[in-house]
């Protein structure tokens, strides 16, 4: 659901950019506590995996496809504030290196996917978790429901922005119906992917899941790997990935980015399909980085599309993990500076 340049007018695009900068800046400051629990490696790996998974468009019928937004999944793993930072890192790499989403629309994409997708997905998951038995088995279905709701919520957020500054006059009621309708279907795929990934993590390292840390869990694998000091149920204590978990997560991410992504559906995603059917797709403009060597997830100059796509995916995942790590380190540095100032005042 990456919005291209041209769908929204300049004032709206500028306004969304300003709001996005403010929200992400706040998220960086608020993420410091979440990152203090996990360290920067988990946010970095989460960013890379979400980037890789977003490359895999899955068919949803009638010539339409969808892809993972990843907001609910990231929030469940690393916490909501860190998830906003993680999704922003993904969108920056996609927009700047791969011309996926417009540069003037970057603020719009951050607000719809990195803010609305994360916040709605996490809040719904927490609400469902309160209604379910307080045990670790409730985390996966709660996160899956949050993921499902987050997709049409992000679509509705785009519709609201289009109502404010859309560049083509179209019936807003029809736009809302089409966007929410198609993204409800895409949300099913989002829920299934979120459940599968989170279920695998919960089965092996439940201590890494932010959404599960207040629940009674046991983490024998984490203790064996030396990733926690004590497996005491419900304890909110620092954890780290551990070499084996990091290796497994890294390999899985590279496989998705460099191999599974090559099987992605070529059908337009939900937003593009709606834009075509409602007649405003012609308002889209090419990104300013459309001539990038990695534009459209292919390496320019390589004739073999399989090799080109695989290299582009792997490079994108590596750049995203680096940016995710960098932003996590910035958040941790902000915490260190705040603690130092507090100590000096004492």
Secondary structure as UniProt FT lines:
FT   HELIX           10..30
FT   HELIX           32..38
FT   HELIX           40..54
FT   STRAND          58..61
FT   TURN            62..63
FT   STRAND          64..66
FT   HELIX           71..78
FT   HELIX           80..97
FT   TURN            104..105
FT   HELIX           106..109
FT   HELIX           110..116
FT   HELIX           117..131
FT   HELIX           137..165
FT   HELIX           172..205
FT   HELIX           206..208
FT   HELIX           210..212
FT   TURN            213..214
FT   HELIX           220..224
FT   TURN            225..226
FT   TURN            233..234
FT   HELIX           243..258
FT   HELIX           260..263
FT   STRAND          268..269
FT   HELIX           270..278
FT   HELIX           281..283
FT   TURN            288..291
FT   TURN            293..294
FT   HELIX           295..297
FT   TURN            300..301
FT   HELIX           305..345
//
